[in-house]
């Protein structure tokens, strides 16, 4: 899965000067972001976001990379309540 980041702030045509696009640009200016996160942040469809990313790529301000590993959310979902088991099995002192 790919992640995207801005290498520079683009001059956008009027069609892209909306809040949804500004949100995506802001997120990509902070670091690499997967497509799904851009879709959630903007509220736009996946296809519209892909077209926008293609526009940024043509302008030469978009960097892409393959996602490094499994997202933290998926790691935690694979081990539900692991943090709770560690907490419960810890040493307890009796209450008086």
SVG drawing of the C-alpha trace seen along z (x, -y; Angstrom):
<svg xmlns="http://www.w3.org/2000/svg" viewBox="-17 -30 27 43">
<polyline fill="none" stroke="black" stroke-width="0.4" points="0.0,0.0 1.3,-3.4 1.8,-6.5 2.0,-10.1 3.8,-13.2 4.2,-16.7 7.7,-17.8 6.5,-21.4 3.3,-23.4 1.5,-23.6 -0.4,-26.4 -3.9,-25.0 -6.4,-25.8 -9.7,-27.2 -11.4,-23.8 -9.1,-22.5 -9.3,-25.5 -11.8,-23.9 -11.4,-22.9 -11.3,-19.1 -8.2,-19.6 -6.6,-21.9 -7.0,-19.2 -5.3,-16.6 -2.4,-19.0 -2.0,-19.8 -1.8,-16.1 0.7,-15.3 2.8,-18.3 3.2,-16.8 4.5,-13.3 3.6,-10.3 -0.1,-9.5 -1.9,-6.4 -4.8,-6.9 -7.4,-5.7 -6.5,-8.4 -6.7,-11.1 -10.2,-9.8 -11.3,-10.0 -9.8,-13.4 -11.2,-15.0 -14.6,-13.3 -14.1,-12.9 -14.4,-9.6 -11.4,-7.4 -11.5,-8.1 -11.5,-11.9 -8.6,-11.7 -6.7,-9.5 -7.3,-12.1 -6.0,-14.9 -2.9,-12.8 -2.3,-12.3 -2.5,-16.1 0.0,-16.7 2.3,-14.0 2.2,-15.8 3.1,-19.1 6.1,-17.3 5.2,-18.1 4.2,-14.5 6.5,-11.9 5.3,-8.2 6.5,-5.2 5.4,-1.8 4.0,-1.4 6.8,-0.2 4.8,2.3 1.6,3.2 -0.3,0.3 -0.5,0.1 -4.3,0.4 -4.1,3.7 -1.4,4.9 -3.6,4.1 -6.7,5.7 -4.7,8.9 -4.0,8.9 -7.3,7.7 -7.0,6.7 -3.3,7.6 -2.8,4.5 -5.5,5.5 -4.1,9.0 -0.7,7.5 -2.4,5.1 -4.5,7.8 -1.7,10.4 0.6,7.9 1.5,8.0 -1.3,6.9 -1.2,5.7 -4.2,6.7 -6.6,3.9 -7.4,3.3"/>
</svg>
